[in-house]
Amino acid sequence: MAVVSSTSSTVMNNVEAVRATLYEAMRNDDRTIILGEDVGARGNVFLITKDFIGEFGEARVIDTPIAEASIVGIAVGMAMEGLRPIAEIQFADFIYPSFNQIVGEAAKIRYRSNGEYTCPLVIRTPYGGGVRGALSHSVSIEALFYHVPGLKIVAPSFPDDVKGLLNSAIDDPDPVLFLEHKKTYRLIKGEVPDGHYTIPLGKARVRKAGAQLTVVSYGLYVHWAIEAAERLEKEGLSVEVIDLRSIRPMDKTAILDSVRKTRKLLIVHEDNKFGGVGAEIGAMVAEEALFDLDAPIRRLAAPDVPAMGYALPLEEEYMSSPAKMAETMREMVKF
Amino acid sequence: MATTDLRTGGLERHGLSDQQLRDIFRNMLLQRQLDNRGFQLNRQGKVPFALGSEGHEALQAGAAMAFNRGSDILAPYYRDLGLCLGIGLSPYEIMLSIFARAEDHNGGRQFPNHYSSKQAGLMSFSSILAAHLPHAVGAAYALKYRGDDGRAVLATCGDGTTSEGEWHESMNFAAVHKLPFVMLVENNEWAISTPLEKQMAQPEIWKRAEGYGMPGCRFNGFDPIETYAAVKNAMDRARSGGGPSLIEGTCYRYLAHSTDDNDMTYRTREEVSERRKHDPVPAFEAVLLERGIVTPQDVAAMRKDVLRETNEATDAAEALPYPKAEDLYTHVYEGAWQPWQS
């Protein structure tokens, strides 16, 4: 953790951590503007910005028309003109209409203007499944965006990281896509240091130390990977779990250090397997540390179907689980 | 709005001084000279690409005269040479863009005609039609939010761009928030090869203004003074807190879309020749001569001066180096670029 100005802490869940961080950002810097669908009077569909409009006013908490391309595009213009917008896409699944504004515009403004213009913008969006969200309220979008230089992507798992990373995203001089796994919103609780602090983007965290297998993950699946690793521990097997926290930039050192120690790598993510984040990590480790490996790299990810279904068996089949993870981990440790 | 008939009617000047009228005309001459130079350089094999604004000269020179330098913000599109010149870009800066030299504002990264200058209040933009309009609206929001009274954003696009979703989204948001924003559509009737009637069923674009809840008007974009009056009116309204406007200038694109396009594959030589008869450059010259605002000697001197300036800009820019290969790696993020963090 980079800067912690307080030794006290408060227990909160992920959604409370997002809310507290946004509140602090709004209070500390009047260049900060929140814009998105239903972020004002309703306080967003998860009530994250509830009561913000009363405190900060309609000019700073903007209930936008339902038009995602312009939500991001207008935020880009605000950022180019010196404000610090935090745009919200109500569900990650709704981000597609704004794809060009993120990939074609925000990510390229610094580059295409040779540094003359910058785009200090945060785009927050809830993503992920396990909440019976069906096709349009459950997707993972990271692989569609992490291919893009000029953009940063963050996906925290724990409330303390939510706060430190969101503060960094807001401070960042470049556009940041901030992914919040909606199943972790109320499920995951933890100590969150009081006061302002930041966690640098691009630094992973070892959430559980282990010796026989490295598991790299992010988002909800970090929690399940830890749960699975703890099951294995009772069987006398030792698994290390790395929480990436940032998907771009990604922490190469943390991954390689761990792999060189355990000599085995499993990447676990909720997004589809083909062309996913795991493919990039696997390729990087194969390039950098192939001869340190004692087993083939494996990926546990969603099957290559367009989406998880609404019906429970379809959702469960699409998603992983602590049990599925434990089974794969066991196979790999014993390989 | 009163209409100015350039050839027969009284010249309604809308407060423009003789010098401003001469400046508008000089801008028009300069646009045409630089346009021609871009195409020449392409045909000489010196540059890979050029875009022309011929037919837009009056519209852009008139509109630029309504722009407050050092205060207003311009969000142009790629056929806005005259506007960019008129708000303060030099021919030298235009040539840096055409030659893609390292000294160019964007370091030779963007296509020609994608000008950018933070100092001139000219927002960086891409080739994706309408993608710059939400940016213009966001900038207008920032002006209003900060209470920057007396400042406004002028955004432009062609007729084809009005088909894009972001065009609509931008208009809607600007109207809801009564932003200091002016949408100037340069209707030249062609979107590369797609004519107006295939682009929209209602060809009077300005009439959409009512649907968004803002005023709109159409003006003759071949007339720089009528253009100035319309843009000034809308910009003054925006600057004084009156909210956005949609204004549409009618003009015509005389050249092909770009040096990569052959317009004879989709429109007739006769059509273009017919429109050439209304060429705004000689038309405005005739008015200025008729009114005694310039003499034939003045015009000859201006043409000579514009050619000299274009030549000097061409020579100066051509002599400069390209960006270095390693410049490819800068300005990805603040600081050094690294896909992986160590």
Interface residues (C-beta under 8 A of the other chain):
Chain A: I33 A59 R60 T64 P65 A67 A69 S70 V72 G73 I74 A75 V76 G77 M78 A79 M80 E81 G82 L83 P85 P97 N100 Q101 G104 E105 K108 I109 R110 Y111 R112 S113 N114 G115 E116 Y117 T118 P149 G150 K152 P173 D174 G202 K203 S246 R248 P249 M250 D251 K252 T253 M284
Chain B: I73 D104 H105 N106 G107 R109 Q110 H114 S116 S117 K118 M123 S124 S126 I128 A131 L133 P134 H135 A136 V137 G138 A139 A140 Y141 A142 L143 Y145 G165 E166 E169 S170 N172 F173 V176 T330 H331 V332 Y333 E334 W337 Q338 P339 W340 Q341 S342
